[in-house]
């Protein structure tokens, strides 16, 4: 039901079993299911719901769909629903989809679920078209990442995990696909100590029909659709947590340490009031094509200690899942439930830091905050400035990163040695 048993060599050389997450193609061949979760009813819901997440061909045109359930002892049940949520890119013929199936019974009675969007078809009896229904995990503070793949820097990934631990994150969810050996060793280590839920992705649907190569770093709507599906899976998987944050492995959400200490939970408790579903944060960009602030530092995050001022560039958010519309969380935004709101918090409370090489389109964001004199000659040369190494942007030292770096450095160096990670 969507999971295959495999074998892998752990960091201590012994064999351990693990599972790869596989999508399920539905019987009408237009929907590819990745996962399904059971959400108990809340105030605004009449029933419990099963939410089904996956990909869908854009050619579909329907006003309702069928939720096909396999119950205990293989008994079938069919429920019609009209509630689904889609996320689509113009240049992708697949779109992310989330179906909502109302159901009065409890999760223990359900063996599997499938979806039919063609009203002429009936639910199939074969179990291969069904996926297991899971129960969301519970806790206080979780962090989701996008799918990690290819030649991702093991050096930065190790620091990323240690930063999450030092600021009080309880659990991370890590998706991997054809990831390099050193980075995979790091993921498996944090899985072994219970800090991350490690989801090894088997493959993506319809790759022959809709060609894309995530492991090569393709940047297009097809690949971002895949990332959006896993982002939604993670936020739903962690639905039972009070706070969930979605960031990349080169991003860090940090509290103001001088006000809140090394506690992300403490600042979230302060900035979330009774009507807040989430906060969307501007981005402090640490430009990795700048000359390093401290080239001799043993940590990547301390080498590039300086950043820009906060700007609206690939903003990220922290939210409370039970105040968020099911199906809405994406890589960069979400939809609050009725009666709740989102806002931009003060950078004196919480900040988002993004480590990234210089991008041409940043010149429009930062040209008012540069060391360039605004005369006619400089304006005529804006095209040249835009493709430079961002050397004209003003830089601001991030003292909280320095403090956190000092805290995590001994452990990072110890783990590099233990896991035999080469710099």
C-alpha positions, 0 to 999 in steps of 0.5 A: 500500500505505497511502501516497499521494504528495502535494505540499506547499510547504516553508518555503523556498517550493519544492515537495517531495513527501511521503507521507500515511499511509492506513489499509487496510480489509481484505476482511472489512470489520471491521479497518482496518490502519494499519501493519505491521512486521517484528520479527526473532526474539529469545531467547523467539521461535521465528520472526520476526514481522510485527506488524499495527496498526490498528482493529477493530470490537468486534462481532468474536468469533474464536479465531484469525485469518489472516495473509494475505501477498503474497510476491515476484511476488505469490505468496500465503501464509496463516498462522493465528495466535492471538496478538493484543493489544487496547486498548478504551474502553467508549464506543467501538465501535472498539478498538485491535488488534495482530496477531502473525503468526509467519513464518520468512522474511526481510522482503525476501521480503514485499510486503504483509500483510492480516488476516482474522478471519472464519474462513469467508473466504479471503485476497483476491487484490487488492493494495488489501487489503494493506499494506506491511511496514516495518522498525523504525528503529534508534538509542539514544533516541527520543520519540513524540508523540500526533497533533498537530492543529488550533490547537496552539500553535506557540510551545510546539511550537517550544520542545518540539522544542528541549528534546528536542534540547538533552537529547540525543534522537536522533529524534522521531516527529510525527503531524499531522492538519489542523494549523495553518499555523505549527505545520506549518511547525515540524514541516516544519523539523525534518523537513528537518533529520532530527530528526523523522519527520513522519507526515501522517495522511490520515484515520481509519477509519469516521468516518461510522459512528463520528463523531468530530472530532479536529481540534475537540479532542473528548475521548472514547473514540472519539478516544482510540482513534485516539490509542492506535493511533498511539501503538502505531504509534510505539513499534513504528516505533521498536522498534529504539531502545534507549529510547523515551519517549511524551509529548505536545507539552506534556510534557517528560521531563528529567534532573536537570541538576546530576547528569547535565548536559543528557543524558537518555541518561545518566540512563536508562543509570543507572536501567535495570538488567539487569531493567528494561523501563521506568520510569513517572514521576509528573507535575509540573504547571505550571498555566498558569492560575496567574499567570506566574512571569515574565510578560516571558520570551520563552519559554513554559516559563519564564513558567510556571516553577513547578509542583506536587509530583509526583503520579499524574496522566496518568503517562508512561514511558520503556521499552526496546522489546525488553524490552516485550510487543509490542502493549502500549505505550499512552499511559500504560503498557506490559507488560514481557516475562517476567523484566522489571519497571517501577518509579517512578524517583526525582525526584532523577534524572528528572522529567516536567513537564506544562504544562496549564490548571487541571482541576477534578478536581485538587483531590483530588490537591492538597488536602493540599498547599495554602495552605488551612487545614483547618478546617470552613469550608474543607472546606464550600467544597471545591466552590468551591475545585475550580473555582477557578484552582488558586490554593491549590496550593503552587508549587515553582520548577523550576530545571532548566527555567530552565537549559534555557530559558537554553540554548534561548532564542537558537535559539528566537528565531532560528527564530521569525524564520526561520520567521516564527512570530508570538507 
